[in-house]
Amino acid sequence: MSQKILIIALIVFLPIVTIAEQKKIVISGTDWEPYTGSNLPENGFFTEIAVNSLEKTGYNVEIKIVPWKRALETTKLGNSDGLLGASFTEERTQFFHYPKYYWESASHFFMKRGKQKTFTTIEGLCPATIGILAGSFYEERFKKIECIKLDSAPAVNLNIKKLIGGRFDYLIESKDSVNYIMKKEFPNDIDSIQSLLPPYEIDRIFLVFSKKNPNYQQISDDFDKGVKMIQDAGLYEEILKKHGIH
């Protein structure tokens, strides 16, 4: 009799365990302050928005902060279900599904303070060495320009340190990120660098989902629903305010 009860219990509860396991997802990101980062409260405002939105629709979220190139590759392979802070490129749609929600960020060229104030074309910067984040889509875009050399680093703060030290001519990066890191880590050097105007582009930053996960469409839809839920509840603005994002 006890064996029969055990078998019935397993049959009854097995689907529940399976559903619970399906709701557990791993999201990768990198140290890209103020959006994401291991040294930030709740791993950054973009991370907190993502986690709260997914939790609202029943997901148990694990965040892993690793170097960008590793985060990118592990999500491509499906070892992570999602990737925080991904820009849109056509090439990436082979591996990632993009939800509706995104954050806008202005990408600028930065240089040591001098006479140059404006940006027109990439070729107008030539000849030059440009600092980029390792694994950035800018690698593919800029390496085709013969008069440009690329110098990559695994973290934005390392690239900023290189720029301050004169290791390369320009850095391409989010203005929000550079301003935040300069104030936090290099306050004595704030006046030593400048951004060129206008922005190189207005970038759209996403939480993308790996197409290796067969449920990627449902997770993405649930994420967008969750974003609306936290917006309607006022939690979205509370998160931005808590992190000093205006």
DRENBAPA-720853 format. One line per field, with one value per atom (N, C-alpha, C): residue number from 1; residue in one letter; atom name; x, z, y. Coordinates in Angstrom, 2 decimals. Layout:
N
k (NUM ...)
r (a ...)
a (CA ...)
u (X ...)
w (Z ...)
v (Y ...)
END
This chain:
246
k (1 1 1 2 2 2 3 3 3 4 4 4 5 5 5 6 6 6 7 7 7 8 8 8 9 9 9 10 10 10 11 11 11 12 12 12 13 13 13 14 14 14 15 15 15 16 16 16 17 17 17 18 18 18 19 19 19 20 20 20 21 21 21 22 22 22 23 23 23 24 24 24 25 25 25 26 26 26 27 27 27 28 28 28 29 29 29 30 30 30 31 31 31 32 32 32 33 33 33 34 34 34 35 35 35 36 36 36 37 37 37 38 38 38 39 39 39 40 40 40 41 41 41 42 42 42 43 43 43 44 44 44 45 45 45 46 46 46 47 47 47 48 48 48 49 49 49 50 50 50 51 51 51 52 52 52 53 53 53 54 54 54 55 55 55 56 56 56 57 57 57 58 58 58 59 59 59 60 60 60 61 61 61 62 62 62 63 63 63 64 64 64 65 65 65 66 66 66 67 67 67 68 68 68 69 69 69 70 70 70 71 71 71 72 72 72 73 73 73 74 74 74 75 75 75 76 76 76 77 77 77 78 78 78 79 79 79 80 80 80 81 81 81 82 82 82 83 83 83 84 84 84 85 85 85 86 86 86 87 87 87 88 88 88 89 89 89 90 90 90 91 91 91 92 92 92 93 93 93 94 94 94 95 95 95 96 96 96 97 97 97 98 98 98 99 99 99 100 100 100 101 101 101 102 102 102 103 103 103 104 104 104 105 105 105 106 106 106 107 107 107 108 108 108 109 109 109 110 110 110 111 111 111 112 112 112 113 113 113 114 114 114 115 115 115 116 116 116 117 117 117 118 118 118 119 119 119 120 120 120 121 121 121 122 122 122 123 123 123 124 124 124 125 125 125 126 126 126 127 127 127 128 128 128 129 129 129 130 130 130 131 131 131 132 132 132 133 133 133 134 134 134 135 135 135 136 136 136 137 137 137 138 138 138 139 139 139 140 140 140 141 141 141 142 142 142 143 143 143 144 144 144 145 145 145 146 146 146 147 147 147 148 148 148 149 149 149 150 150 150 151 151 151 152 152 152 153 153 153 154 154 154 155 155 155 156 156 156 157 157 157 158 158 158 159 159 159 160 160 160 161 161 161 162 162 162 163 163 163 164 164 164 165 165 165 166 166 166 167 167 167 168 168 168 169 169 169 170 170 170 171 171 171 172 172 172 173 173 173 174 174 174 175 175 175 176 176 176 177 177 177 178 178 178 179 179 179 180 180 180 181 181 181 182 182 182 183 183 183 184 184 184 185 185 185 186 186 186 187 187 187 188 188 188 189 189 189 190 190 190 191 191 191 192 192 192 193 193 193 194 194 194 195 195 195 196 196 196 197 197 197 198 198 198 199 199 199 200 200 200 201 201 201 202 202 202 203 203 203 204 204 204 205 205 205 206 206 206 207 207 207 208 208 208 209 209 209 210 210 210 211 211 211 212 212 212 213 213 213 214 214 214 215 215 215 216 216 216 217 217 217 218 218 218 219 219 219 220 220 220 221 221 221 222 222 222 223 223 223 224 224 224 225 225 225 226 226 226 227 227 227 228 228 228 229 229 229 230 230 230 231 231 231 232 232 232 233 233 233 234 234 234 235 235 235 236 236 236 237 237 237 238 238 238 239 239 239 240 240 240 241 241 241 242 242 242 243 243 243 244 244 244 245 245 245 246 246 246)
r (m m m s s s q q q k k k i i i l l l i i i i i i a a a l l l i i i v v v f f f l l l p p p i i i v v v t t t i i i a a a e e e q q q k k k k k k i i i v v v i i i s s s g g g t t t d d d w w w e e e p p p y y y t t t g g g s s s n n n l l l p p p e e e n n n g g g f f f f f f t t t e e e i i i a a a v v v n n n s s s l l l e e e k k k t t t g g g y y y n n n v v v e e e i i i k k k i i i v v v p p p w w w k k k r r r a a a l l l e e e t t t t t t k k k l l l g g g n n n s s s d d d g g g l l l l l l g g g a a a s s s f f f t t t e e e e e e r r r t t t q q q f f f f f f h h h y y y p p p k k k y y y y y y w w w e e e s s s a a a s s s h h h f f f f f f m m m k k k r r r g g g k k k q q q k k k t t t f f f t t t t t t i i i e e e g g g l l l c c c p p p a a a t t t i i i g g g i i i l l l a a a g g g s s s f f f y y y e e e e e e r r r f f f k k k k k k i i i e e e c c c i i i k k k l l l d d d s s s a a a p p p a a a v v v n n n l l l n n n i i i k k k k k k l l l i i i g g g g g g r r r f f f d d d y y y l l l i i i e e e s s s k k k d d d s s s v v v n n n y y y i i i m m m k k k k k k e e e f f f p p p n n n d d d i i i d d d s s s i i i q q q s s s l l l l l l p p p p p p y y y e e e i i i d d d r r r i i i f f f l l l v v v f f f s s s k k k k k k n n n p p p n n n y y y q q q q q q i i i s s s d d d d d d f f f d d d k k k g g g v v v k k k m m m i i i q q q d d d a a a g g g l l l y y y e e e e e e i i i l l l k k k k k k h h h g g g i i i h h h)
a (N CA C N CA C N CA C N CA C N CA C N CA C N CA C N CA C N CA C N CA C N CA C N CA C N CA C N CA C N CA C N CA C N CA C N CA C N CA C N CA C N CA C N CA C N CA C N CA C N CA C N CA C N CA C N CA C N CA C N CA C N CA C N CA C N CA C N CA C N CA C N CA C N CA C N CA C N CA C N CA C N CA C N CA C N CA C N CA C N CA C N CA C N CA C N CA C N CA C N CA C N CA C N CA C N CA C N CA C N CA C N CA C N CA C N CA C N CA C N CA C N CA C N CA C N CA C N CA C N CA C N CA C N CA C N CA C N CA C N CA C N CA C N CA C N CA C N CA C N CA C N CA C N CA C N CA C N CA C N CA C N CA C N CA C N CA C N CA C N CA C N CA C N CA C N CA C N CA C N CA C N CA C N CA C N CA C N CA C N CA C N CA C N CA C N CA C N CA C N CA C N CA C N CA C N CA C N CA C N CA C N CA C N CA C N CA C N CA C N CA C N CA C N CA C N CA C N CA C N CA C N CA C N CA C N CA C N CA C N CA C N CA C N CA C N CA C N CA C N CA C N CA C N CA C N CA C N CA C N CA C N CA C N CA C N CA C N CA C N CA C N CA C N CA C N CA C N CA C N CA C N CA C N CA C N CA C N CA C N CA C N CA C N CA C N CA C N CA C N CA C N CA C N CA C N CA C N CA C N CA C N CA C N CA C N CA C N CA C N CA C N CA C N CA C N CA C N CA C N CA C N CA C N CA C N CA C N CA C N CA C N CA C N CA C N CA C N CA C N CA C N CA C N CA C N CA C N CA C N CA C N CA C N CA C N CA C N CA C N CA C N CA C N CA C N CA C N CA C N CA C N CA C N CA C N CA C N CA C N CA C N CA C N CA C N CA C N CA C N CA C N CA C N CA C N CA C N CA C N CA C N CA C N CA C N CA C N CA C N CA C N CA C N CA C N CA C N CA C N CA C N CA C N CA C N CA C N CA C N CA C N CA C N CA C N CA C N CA C N CA C N CA C N CA C N CA C N CA C N CA C N CA C N CA C N CA C N CA C N CA C N CA C N CA C N CA C N CA C N CA C N CA C N CA C N CA C N CA C N CA C N CA C)
u (0.83 0.00 0.86 1.93 2.81 3.48 3.83 4.45 3.48 2.20 1.19 1.01 1.01 0.86 2.04 3.24 4.45 4.38 3.95 3.86 2.84 1.69 0.65 1.16 1.89 2.44 3.41 4.24 5.20 4.49 3.43 2.67 2.01 1.48 0.77 1.72 2.88 3.76 4.82 5.08 6.11 5.86 4.64 4.39 4.63 4.34 4.54 6.02 6.84 8.29 8.82 8.32 8.78 8.46 7.25 6.85 7.72 7.99 8.83 10.22 10.76 12.10 12.11 11.02 10.94 10.95 10.52 10.46 11.78 12.76 14.07 14.91 15.39 16.21 17.48 18.51 19.81 20.02 20.32 20.57 22.01 22.75 24.14 24.24 25.22 25.52 26.98 27.39 28.78 28.86 30.07 30.26 30.20 29.02 28.79 27.96 28.60 27.92 27.47 26.29 25.37 24.29 24.35 23.29 23.32 24.50 24.69 26.05 26.21 27.52 27.49 28.53 28.59 28.78 29.26 29.49 28.36 27.27 26.13 25.00 24.21 23.02 22.12 21.73 20.85 21.46 22.79 23.51 23.16 22.72 22.45 20.97 20.61 19.19 18.57 19.33 18.78 18.55 19.46 19.29 18.07 17.90 16.78 15.45 15.40 14.19 13.90 14.93 14.76 14.28 14.93 14.60 13.17 12.82 11.46 10.40 10.67 9.70 9.48 10.56 10.43 9.81 10.16 9.55 8.05 7.61 6.18 5.39 6.06 5.37 5.80 6.34 6.53 7.87 8.90 10.22 11.13 11.99 13.05 14.34 14.91 16.01 17.34 18.33 19.71 20.54 21.24 22.08 23.55 24.22 25.66 26.38 27.29 28.07 29.45 29.77 31.04 31.55 32.79 33.24 32.28 32.14 31.12 31.24 32.45 32.62 32.12 32.38 31.91 30.38 29.82 28.36 27.69 28.28 27.75 27.78 28.92 29.08 28.24 28.18 27.40 25.91 25.44 24.03 23.77 24.70 24.58 24.42 25.23 25.24 24.07 23.35 22.21 22.55 23.79 24.16 23.58 23.24 22.43 21.17 20.07 18.81 18.66 19.36 19.24 20.53 20.63 21.82 21.41 21.90 21.60 22.52 21.93 22.74 23.16 22.44 22.80 22.20 23.03 22.54 21.93 21.17 20.56 21.49 21.71 22.35 21.61 21.60 20.94 21.60 22.94 23.68 23.25 22.99 22.64 21.24 20.39 19.04 19.08 20.22 20.37 20.36 20.89 21.06 20.08 19.68 18.90 17.53 16.58 15.27 15.20 14.74 14.65 13.23 13.04 11.71 11.36 10.19 9.79 10.51 10.73 11.30 12.80 13.24 14.67 14.91 16.19 16.64 17.50 17.27 18.05 19.29 20.40 21.67 22.43 23.00 23.79 25.24 25.72 27.12 27.94 29.04 29.91 31.33 32.07 33.52 34.08 35.00 35.67 37.14 37.74 39.16 39.74 41.06 41.69 41.29 41.06 40.58 41.54 40.97 41.78 40.91 41.36 40.63 39.44 39.54 38.46 37.21 36.08 34.82 33.72 33.85 32.75 33.15 32.12 32.29 31.44 32.01 31.24 31.17 32.34 32.40 33.56 33.51 34.61 35.90 35.78 36.96 37.59 36.77 37.29 38.19 38.17 39.04 40.40 40.51 41.71 42.92 44.12 44.38 44.24 43.71 43.47 43.36 43.63 43.38 42.18 41.19 39.95 39.82 39.52 39.30 37.86 37.67 36.33 36.27 35.06 34.84 34.97 35.76 35.95 34.62 34.34 33.08 32.01 32.29 31.32 31.07 29.85 29.55 30.35 30.94 31.78 33.04 33.45 34.61 34.39 33.26 32.95 32.78 32.16 31.87 33.13 34.02 35.17 36.38 36.46 37.66 37.73 36.62 36.59 37.20 37.45 38.00 39.52 40.22 41.66 42.48 42.02 42.81 42.53 41.75 41.42 42.04 42.68 43.16 42.29 42.06 41.22 42.04 41.68 42.33 41.22 41.10 39.97 40.40 39.44 39.63 38.34 38.43 37.24 36.28 36.66 35.79 35.91 34.83 34.80 35.79 35.88 36.79 38.24 38.61 39.97 40.20 39.18 39.30 39.42 38.67 38.76 40.16 40.70 42.05 43.07 42.89 43.77 43.67 42.43 42.23 42.91 42.72 43.35 44.87 45.38 46.84 47.38 46.51 46.99 47.33 46.74 47.07 46.42 45.33 44.72 44.10 43.63 43.15 41.72 40.87 39.44 38.89 37.83 37.07 35.63 35.03 33.63 32.86 31.91 31.22 29.98 29.10 27.91 28.32 27.72 28.04 27.61 26.48 26.02 27.07 27.63 28.61 29.90 30.41 31.66 31.51 30.42 30.21 30.13 29.42 29.26 30.60 31.36 32.64 33.67 33.66 34.59 34.37 33.11 32.80 33.18 32.99 33.22 34.70 35.39 36.75 37.85 37.52 38.55 38.13 37.71 37.18 38.20 39.47 40.50 40.82 40.27 40.57 39.36 38.27 37.04 37.27 38.06 38.28 39.32 39.88 40.94 40.42 39.15 38.59 37.31 36.91 35.70 35.01 33.71 32.96 32.78 32.82 32.62 31.13 30.71 29.31 29.16 28.03 26.92 27.28 26.37 26.63 26.88 27.67 27.88 26.55 25.80 24.47 23.70 22.39 21.54 21.33 21.92 21.89 20.66 20.14 19.04 19.59 19.40 19.95 18.82 19.03 17.98 18.42 17.43 17.62 17.17 18.12 17.77 17.71 17.02 16.82 17.39 18.07 18.74 17.73 17.91 17.03 17.31 18.36 18.61 17.59 16.99 15.92 14.63 14.00 12.79 11.63 11.70 10.62 10.95 11.92 12.38 11.27 10.35 9.28 8.37 8.03 7.16 7.84 9.13 9.87 9.92 10.16 10.22 8.88 7.80 6.47 6.16 6.53 6.29 7.11 8.33 9.18 8.52 8.04 7.38 6.13 5.39 4.22 4.64 5.74 6.25 6.70 7.32 7.75 6.54 5.49 4.27 3.67 3.73 3.19 3.92 5.27 6.01 5.89 5.70 5.46 4.12 3.08 1.75 1.70 2.52 2.53 3.41 4.16 5.05 6.42 6.64 7.92 9.05 8.72 9.73 10.40 9.59 10.13 10.87 10.41 11.08 12.49 12.64 13.96 14.90 14.41 15.25 15.67 14.72 15.00 16.02 15.89 16.80 18.23 18.37 19.71 20.19 19.40 19.82 19.75 18.87 18.71 17.53 17.76 16.70 16.36)
w (0.00 0.00 0.00 0.80 0.88 -0.45 -1.21 -2.52 -3.50 -3.43 -4.31 -4.02 -2.74 -2.35 -2.86 -2.76 -3.23 -4.73 -5.48 -6.94 -7.32 -6.63 -6.91 -6.60 -5.48 -5.10 -6.14 -6.67 -7.70 -8.96 -9.33 -10.54 -10.37 -9.17 -8.91 -8.90 -8.24 -8.01 -9.09 -9.91 -10.94 -11.90 -12.43 -13.33 -12.66 -11.35 -10.64 -10.55 -10.27 -10.19 -11.55 -12.62 -13.97 -14.33 -14.01 -14.30 -13.52 -12.25 -11.42 -12.01 -12.51 -13.10 -14.36 -15.13 -16.35 -16.04 -14.85 -14.47 -13.94 -13.76 -13.31 -14.53 -14.56 -15.69 -15.21 -16.02 -15.74 -16.72 -16.19 -17.01 -16.79 -17.86 -17.77 -18.07 -17.47 -17.73 -17.44 -17.53 -17.29 -16.43 -16.03 -15.27 -16.24 -16.39 -17.30 -16.54 -15.64 -14.79 -15.60 -15.32 -14.21 -14.55 -15.75 -16.17 -15.40 -15.41 -14.75 -14.07 -13.04 -12.41 -11.04 -10.74 -9.49 -8.28 -8.49 -7.37 -7.18 -7.90 -7.83 -7.00 -6.32 -5.62 -6.60 -6.24 -7.09 -8.47 -8.55 -9.82 -10.91 -10.48 -11.44 -11.72 -12.20 -12.41 -13.52 -14.60 -15.70 -15.25 -14.44 -13.88 -12.98 -12.14 -11.21 -11.96 -13.02 -13.85 -14.43 -14.95 -15.56 -14.55 -13.40 -12.38 -11.88 -11.56 -11.05 -12.09 -13.34 -14.41 -14.59 -14.53 -14.69 -13.47 -12.29 -11.07 -11.03 -11.58 -11.60 -12.41 -13.36 -14.18 -13.81 -12.60 -12.04 -12.23 -12.62 -12.85 -11.64 -11.46 -10.45 -11.20 -11.00 -11.83 -11.09 -11.76 -11.27 -12.17 -11.58 -12.34 -12.23 -13.37 -13.39 -14.06 -13.33 -13.88 -14.23 -15.52 -16.04 -17.12 -17.60 -18.72 -19.91 -20.62 -21.68 -22.73 -23.17 -24.23 -23.79 -22.52 -21.99 -21.87 -21.39 -21.26 -22.62 -23.63 -25.00 -25.51 -25.36 -25.90 -25.15 -23.81 -23.05 -23.37 -23.66 -24.01 -25.43 -26.33 -27.69 -27.64 -26.76 -26.67 -25.86 -25.17 -24.38 -22.96 -22.53 -21.14 -20.21 -20.77 -20.08 -20.91 -20.23 -20.94 -21.50 -20.90 -21.34 -21.15 -21.83 -21.78 -21.57 -20.51 -20.18 -20.95 -21.51 -22.09 -23.52 -24.27 -25.66 -26.59 -27.49 -28.53 -29.66 -30.51 -31.64 -32.83 -33.36 -34.67 -35.40 -36.72 -37.50 -37.26 -37.15 -36.96 -35.67 -34.64 -33.34 -33.32 -34.28 -34.30 -34.64 -35.15 -35.38 -34.07 -33.02 -31.73 -30.66 -30.77 -29.70 -30.18 -29.26 -29.50 -28.73 -29.40 -28.80 -28.35 -27.08 -26.62 -27.09 -26.72 -27.10 -26.25 -24.97 -24.06 -24.33 -24.28 -24.37 -23.67 -23.39 -22.80 -23.82 -23.99 -24.95 -24.29 -25.03 -24.53 -25.67 -25.42 -26.45 -26.40 -27.53 -27.64 -28.25 -27.60 -28.06 -28.28 -29.06 -29.08 -28.00 -27.21 -26.17 -26.51 -26.12 -26.37 -25.23 -25.18 -24.24 -24.63 -23.62 -23.89 -24.80 -25.84 -26.80 -27.65 -28.85 -29.71 -30.40 -30.70 -31.45 -30.59 -31.15 -30.39 -31.07 -32.37 -33.12 -33.80 -34.11 -34.83 -36.09 -37.23 -38.47 -39.00 -39.34 -39.82 -39.14 -39.16 -38.61 -39.36 -40.67 -41.49 -41.16 -40.66 -40.27 -39.05 -38.32 -37.16 -37.55 -38.77 -39.20 -39.36 -39.20 -38.67 -37.16 -36.59 -35.15 -34.60 -33.31 -32.57 -31.66 -31.73 -30.99 -29.95 -28.74 -27.67 -27.67 -27.52 -27.50 -26.43 -26.03 -25.10 -25.87 -25.35 -26.01 -26.20 -27.43 -27.75 -28.23 -28.23 -28.69 -30.18 -30.61 -32.04 -32.82 -32.12 -32.80 -33.39 -32.84 -33.39 -34.85 -35.13 -36.51 -37.40 -36.88 -37.68 -38.03 -37.05 -37.25 -37.86 -37.72 -38.23 -39.76 -40.40 -41.86 -42.38 -41.47 -41.87 -41.75 -42.87 -42.91 -42.08 -41.95 -41.25 -39.74 -39.26 -37.84 -37.24 -36.10 -35.32 -34.06 -33.62 -32.45 -31.27 -30.09 -28.85 -27.87 -27.54 -26.72 -25.30 -24.39 -22.99 -22.50 -21.47 -21.01 -20.16 -19.78 -18.93 -19.32 -19.15 -19.54 -18.72 -17.42 -16.60 -17.04 -17.55 -18.06 -19.32 -20.17 -21.37 -21.01 -20.01 -19.57 -19.03 -18.26 -17.73 -18.86 -19.90 -21.08 -21.78 -21.91 -22.57 -21.78 -20.47 -19.62 -19.75 -19.86 -19.98 -21.37 -22.32 -23.67 -24.47 -24.09 -24.76 -26.14 -26.36 -27.68 -27.87 -29.09 -29.45 -29.02 -29.22 -28.94 -28.24 -27.50 -26.90 -27.37 -27.83 -28.19 -27.06 -26.46 -25.30 -24.98 -24.20 -23.70 -22.82 -23.08 -22.28 -20.83 -20.61 -19.25 -18.48 -19.14 -18.49 -18.19 -19.17 -18.97 -17.87 -17.90 -16.88 -15.49 -15.37 -14.07 -13.54 -14.39 -13.95 -13.67 -14.47 -14.22 -12.84 -12.49 -11.18 -10.04 -10.27 -9.22 -9.06 -10.18 -10.11 -10.48 -11.29 -11.75 -11.56 -10.35 -10.14 -10.42 -10.23 -10.47 -11.94 -12.78 -14.22 -15.06 -14.39 -15.12 -16.19 -15.89 -16.85 -17.92 -17.85 -18.80 -20.07 -20.09 -21.31 -21.70 -22.95 -23.45 -24.45 -24.60 -25.61 -26.84 -28.00 -29.25 -29.57 -30.12 -30.49 -32.01 -32.53 -31.83 -31.43 -30.75 -30.45 -31.72 -31.61 -32.76 -33.17 -32.18 -32.43 -31.12 -31.25 -30.09 -30.07 -29.08 -28.99 -28.21 -28.57 -27.83 -27.09 -25.77 -24.92 -24.49 -24.71 -24.47 -23.46 -22.87 -22.29 -23.38 -23.98 -25.07 -24.52 -25.25 -24.80 -25.82 -25.31 -26.17 -26.91 -28.21 -29.01 -28.80 -28.03 -27.66 -26.64 -25.92 -24.98 -25.78 -25.81 -26.63 -26.20 -24.98 -24.48 -24.60 -25.45 -25.50 -25.82 -26.70 -27.07 -25.88 -25.15 -23.99 -22.90 -22.67 -21.65 -22.03 -23.31 -23.78 -23.62 -24.00 -23.84 -22.37 -21.51 -20.08 -19.53 -20.03 -19.61 -19.95 -21.18 -21.59 -20.75 -20.45 -19.58 -18.19 -17.70 -16.38 -16.32 -17.39 -17.44 -17.29 -18.03 -17.94 -16.54 -15.92 -14.58 -13.57 -13.64 -12.68 -13.01 -14.29 -14.66 -14.11 -14.29 -13.81 -12.29 -11.61 -10.15 -9.56 -10.44 -9.97 -9.54 -9.61 -9.18 -10.14 -11.41 -12.43 -12.09 -11.82 -11.48 -10.15 -9.23 -7.94 -8.12 -9.01 -9.28 -9.87 -10.86 -11.48 -10.46 -9.63 -8.62 -7.60 -7.21 -6.22 -6.74 -8.04 -8.65 -9.16 -8.97 -9.41 -10.91 -11.58 -13.03 -13.33 -14.18 -14.48 -15.96)
v (-1.21 0.00 1.26 1.23 2.41 2.68 1.60 1.78 2.44 2.03 2.62 4.10 4.46 5.86 6.68 6.10 6.79 7.04 6.02 6.15 7.22 7.21 8.21 9.61 9.74 11.05 11.55 10.66 11.06 11.52 10.78 11.15 12.50 12.76 14.01 15.19 15.03 16.18 16.38 15.38 15.52 16.66 16.84 17.98 19.32 19.40 20.67 21.01 19.99 20.21 20.64 19.98 20.31 21.75 22.18 23.57 24.54 24.21 25.10 25.23 24.08 24.11 24.97 24.93 25.72 27.22 27.59 28.99 29.53 28.66 29.11 29.49 30.72 31.15 31.85 31.72 32.34 33.48 34.66 35.84 36.30 36.48 36.94 38.43 39.06 40.47 40.71 41.97 42.31 43.55 43.92 45.16 46.33 46.88 48.01 49.03 49.71 50.69 51.90 52.47 52.17 51.14 50.55 49.64 48.32 47.69 46.41 46.40 45.58 45.51 44.84 44.07 43.32 44.22 45.45 46.37 47.38 47.18 48.10 47.48 48.30 47.78 47.03 45.83 45.00 44.75 44.83 44.62 45.64 46.84 47.91 48.08 49.28 49.58 48.74 48.48 47.70 46.25 45.75 44.40 44.34 45.35 45.35 45.43 46.22 46.26 44.88 44.22 42.90 41.87 41.83 40.83 41.03 42.27 42.55 42.22 42.53 42.26 40.76 39.99 38.55 37.89 38.39 37.84 38.09 39.22 39.52 38.49 37.86 36.86 35.44 35.29 33.96 33.30 34.05 33.46 33.61 32.62 32.66 32.96 34.15 34.64 34.56 33.98 33.98 34.89 35.85 36.78 36.38 36.33 36.05 37.21 37.88 38.99 38.48 38.51 37.99 38.94 38.78 39.62 39.54 40.65 40.76 39.65 39.39 38.40 37.03 36.68 35.40 35.40 36.52 36.61 36.44 37.06 36.98 35.54 34.88 33.53 32.51 32.60 31.62 31.73 32.94 33.10 32.61 32.84 32.28 30.76 30.13 28.67 28.12 29.01 28.57 28.20 28.44 28.18 29.24 30.40 31.41 31.61 31.87 32.07 33.47 34.43 35.81 36.56 37.71 38.55 39.99 40.60 42.00 42.95 44.01 45.08 44.88 44.06 43.80 44.85 45.37 46.27 45.44 46.10 45.40 45.36 44.17 44.00 42.88 42.94 41.89 40.55 40.55 39.30 38.61 39.38 38.79 38.18 38.55 37.97 36.47 35.99 34.55 33.78 34.43 33.75 34.23 35.51 36.13 36.58 36.53 37.13 38.44 39.48 40.81 41.11 41.46 41.85 43.25 43.74 45.09 46.15 45.84 46.83 47.02 48.27 48.60 49.93 50.19 51.44 52.17 53.46 54.24 54.83 54.78 55.31 55.95 57.12 57.81 57.35 56.82 56.42 57.55 57.89 58.98 58.48 59.25 59.11 60.03 59.51 60.29 60.41 61.53 61.76 62.59 62.67 63.59 65.00 65.84 67.19 67.94 68.57 69.32 70.22 70.52 71.47 70.82 69.54 68.88 68.78 69.18 69.18 68.38 68.16 67.58 66.28 65.50 64.25 64.31 63.91 63.86 62.42 61.86 60.47 59.76 58.43 57.63 57.94 58.02 58.29 59.64 60.58 61.88 61.83 60.71 60.53 59.94 59.45 58.73 59.64 59.04 57.69 57.70 56.64 56.64 55.23 55.11 53.88 54.13 53.24 53.42 52.30 52.68 51.72 51.24 49.92 49.34 48.25 47.91 46.81 45.50 44.56 43.26 42.56 42.12 41.46 42.41 43.71 44.70 44.55 44.88 44.83 45.86 46.85 47.82 47.18 46.05 45.35 45.00 44.37 43.98 45.19 46.24 47.42 48.20 48.39 49.28 48.59 47.26 46.58 46.61 46.97 47.05 48.35 49.29 50.60 50.54 50.61 50.36 51.34 52.59 53.59 53.60 52.62 52.52 51.26 51.43 50.28 50.18 48.96 48.73 48.23 48.71 48.31 47.94 46.65 46.20 45.86 45.95 45.59 44.93 44.06 43.33 44.14 45.38 46.20 47.66 48.42 49.83 50.65 50.38 51.19 51.02 49.85 49.65 50.48 50.57 51.41 52.89 53.31 54.71 55.01 54.08 54.25 54.36 53.56 53.63 54.98 55.48 56.77 57.89 57.89 58.90 58.83 57.60 57.41 57.61 57.95 58.21 56.97 55.83 54.56 54.46 55.18 55.25 56.63 56.89 58.24 58.50 57.51 57.68 56.44 56.65 55.55 55.69 54.59 54.59 53.89 54.63 54.06 54.88 54.27 54.96 56.14 57.29 58.47 58.28 57.62 57.35 56.55 55.55 54.69 55.42 56.17 56.90 57.94 58.70 59.72 59.11 57.99 57.34 56.84 56.16 55.58 56.66 57.72 58.83 59.43 59.67 60.26 59.32 58.03 57.05 56.68 56.45 55.90 56.88 57.90 58.82 60.28 60.64 62.01 63.11 62.82 63.83 64.03 63.15 63.22 63.60 64.00 64.31 65.37 66.37 67.46 67.13 65.93 65.59 64.94 64.53 63.94 64.66 64.48 65.13 64.21 64.40 63.66 64.53 63.89 64.62 64.68 65.79 65.98 66.02 65.54 64.89 63.47 62.75 61.34 60.55 59.50 58.62 57.98 57.53 56.97 56.87 56.77 56.49 54.99 54.34 52.89 52.43 51.28 50.66 49.45 49.42 48.38 47.44 46.15 45.15 44.09 43.43 42.11 41.15 40.44 39.51 38.09 37.22 35.84 34.86 33.85 32.88 32.01 31.90 31.06 29.57 29.25 27.86 27.37 28.31 27.95 27.84 26.66 26.49 27.39 27.92 28.78 30.27 30.63 32.02 33.01 32.65 33.59 33.86 32.79 32.95 33.78 33.51 34.27 35.74 36.02 37.39 38.10 37.41 37.99 38.27 37.32 37.48 38.66 38.80 39.92 41.26 41.38 42.63 42.90 41.84 41.98 42.46 41.87 42.25 43.69 44.17 45.58 46.49 46.17 46.99 46.94 45.77 45.61 46.49 46.51 47.33 48.82 49.13 50.53 51.00 50.19 50.55 50.66 49.86 49.87 50.96 51.68 52.73 52.24 50.92 50.35 50.73 50.83 51.17 52.51 53.53 54.85 54.82 54.00 53.87 53.31 52.34 51.75 52.80 53.54 54.57 55.64 56.03 57.06 56.55 55.29 54.70 54.69 54.49 54.40 55.76 56.79 58.12 58.31 57.56 57.66 58.57 59.56 60.54 60.50)
END
